[in-house]
């Protein structure tokens, strides 16, 4: 065989690989341009198949950038480029015998469970009958010990039952996931800020006067391990929900959505729960090394069957972590999502009505999961994972009020508030204002005010016409 004949055969083989690549379902879906395909003549079949998967996007920001890189290289450089890329992708994966499969703990530690040990009754300095306790000295409380909504304090489920508590607000001071980590200071900052439990001027309903609200203290977490704290959070939220009180949970980052929703659903396993998740980020990334974090709480809830995808409504999405494939995953799981792109295309009024209709049609109790990143950073700077282009406080509060007035509510959470990012009072004020909108809606429902978009007539018209 002559050198020229051998060269022709090699070229023919390479050409056949390229031609066969066009018939690959993966490459057909990828729609590789012809000028790029012409550079693949030296690649093996495995390398060509690799280009048709999503794996290159683990190291290259977009498929367009991938094609640009290939097009400007020689076939020899392309072969090395793809080989190095495959090696880099392989390096992302777990390596048995080399990588740590789990984070080791010290079972010999005498304080192994110290963070979640509840004080026994006999050790309390003063025994008392069960029920909420008012810790305020003055009738009009402007100082003293801050509590959520200025409410009395309860610390046991017996207190909640004896006090016929309707809403129990608890802090979860946890700061262990991604984003800016100051969630552990959020509960106390929001306790010290006014607005929650105040008169809602739109409906002229005062939730502090209508509802039996308590501050249920803080739920303990292990500040060195997110995973160790989640079981205790689950137990405590389930304890709250089992008394009949509506848990209002102030975090903490959005990894807490996982145990919170799981617990509220477990409190009534025969009744499905519809979760309305507000936030900039879709929180359904399946490929992270930690099985639970703020970035994949939604993914875990859906894939583990805690809630059906069809029982999840997402509002305000615009974070760059959500790729086209992310939205396709949401669609495949029948998640109803409403992005800020949809707001731009349709207008907020239409999007809001769609959300309200979907929540009502589900016919289930609602769990509202509020990531403060749903608001634009101009209005709430102190979001752990802030993204520009969000909703305004004026847009979101009518929706929250209506969701809670027009539907049964099983739980509410406010997450990812990082006070250190805003030394002014604006972020804390708006965070509490969202909580107050939810309390106001629940109070309206208790008073029988459930008509669509109710606004008190005296606040809408001055009556002087």
Helices and strands as residue ranges (DSSP letters): H 3-23, H 25-30, H 34-37, H 45-51, G 55-58, H 63-71, H 75-92, G 114-116, G 121-123, G 148-150, E 152-153, H 157-162, E 167-172, G 183-185, H 186-192, E 199-200, E 205-206, H 207-210, E 213-218, H 226-242, E 246-251, H 256-266, E 273-278, H 297-303, G 309-311, E 312-317, H 324-332, E 336-339, H 340-346, H 348-362, E 365-371, G 372-374, H 393-406, E 409-415, G 419-421, H 426-446, H 457-460
